[in-house]
Amino acid sequence: MRRRRLLVCGSALLSSGLSGCLGSLNSAGENGEPTTNESTTRTTTRITTDTGTEGLALANSSSKTRKVHVAVSRKSDPTPLVDAKYEVPSGHLLWFSETLEHGQSYRIDAEITGGKSRETTLTAEGCAGDPYNSSGSRPVIIYVGNQKPTIAFKECDVEFPPNRYTTEGTDGHEV
């Protein structure tokens, strides 16, 4: 009997205590309408393959200069758009011209001299409505800082760190 009474009292106290805490999130404002201290942001960015082109970049965040062979071709046509070896200095981001057409599938091979290689196939796409990038570009970045390259799109709705890399074109870095 005492156990039941203790359980009933405990659950009553707990539920009334929680209702008081939860009620503060939706307390009435000046007009009697519920208010909260939290703000919600809706993202309207979407991936798009509308007409356009994307760039291609080599990024090296390591402390050493890396030599990398890059080959890019359309999946439907084996003729290479890019097939060269580049020397990417430490802390540099080397940009190719607008190379990849939206909606097209590409085969990208990257091999670091003295390291490993990575091959991937992807379809070029942009970001529509990106608040950090009004042009909607979504370049493909080949990260060569480690022994094995990583090939990835720049994420939508993410600001690229501007001071992390020295940015240059690929001219003058071909080996």
HELIX and SHEET records of a PDB file:
HELIX    1   1 ARG A    2  GLY A   23  1                                  22    
HELIX    2   2 SER A   24  ASN A   26  5                                   3    
SHEET    1   A 2 ARG A  46  THR A  48  0                                        
SHEET    2   A 2 GLY A 126  ALA A 128 -1                                        
SHEET    1   B 2 THR A  53  GLU A  54  0                                        
SHEET    2   B 2 LEU A 100  GLU A 101 -1                                        
SHEET    1   C 5 THR A 150  PHE A 153  0                                        
SHEET    2   C 5 VAL A 140  TYR A 143 -1                                        
SHEET    3   C 5 LEU A  56  ASN A  60  1                                        
SHEET    4   C 5 HIS A  92  TRP A  95 -1                                        
SHEET    5   C 5 THR A 166  GLY A 169  1                                        
SHEET    1   D 4 ASP A  77  VAL A  88  0                                        
SHEET    2   D 4 ARG A  66  ARG A  74 -1                                        
SHEET    3   D 4 SER A 105  ILE A 112 -1                                        
SHEET    4   D 4 SER A 117  THR A 123 -1                                        
END                                                                             
